[in-house]
Amino acid sequence: MIDYFLIGIKSMMKSSVLTFAIYFVSFLLLLILWRRYSIAKISGGHFWIIFISRKEIFISIMLMSLEIALYL
């Protein structure tokens, strides 16, 4: 049964549209992880909790964007 599944996966990977979509989503995920790492490094906060930082830079940015969103 797994062999049949793998044959189907291999035939799907021959499609250029699906392959491009997988590469594009992978690139976006790596970009998001890199941005989170760089923001956490600059702010001194934790990697998984970006917006709670010691310098409180991102908390004020989030509050400003929330106020703008509520104004609209």
Secondary structure as the mmCIF struct_conf table of DSSP 4:
data_model
#
loop_
_struct_conf.conf_type_id
_struct_conf.id
_struct_conf.beg_label_comp_id
_struct_conf.beg_label_asym_id
_struct_conf.beg_label_seq_id
_struct_conf.end_label_comp_id
_struct_conf.end_label_asym_id
_struct_conf.end_label_seq_id
HELX_RH_AL_P HELX_RH_AL_P1 ILE A 2 MET A 12
TURN_TY1_P TURN_TY1_P1 MET A 13 LYS A 14
HELX_RH_AL_P HELX_RH_AL_P2 SER A 16 SER A 43
BEND BEND1 PHE A 47 TRP A 48
TURN_TY1_P TURN_TY1_P2 ILE A 50 PHE A 51
BEND BEND2 ILE A 52 ILE A 52
TURN_TY1_P TURN_TY1_P3 ARG A 54 LYS A 55
HELX_RH_AL_P HELX_RH_AL_P3 ILE A 57 TYR A 71
#
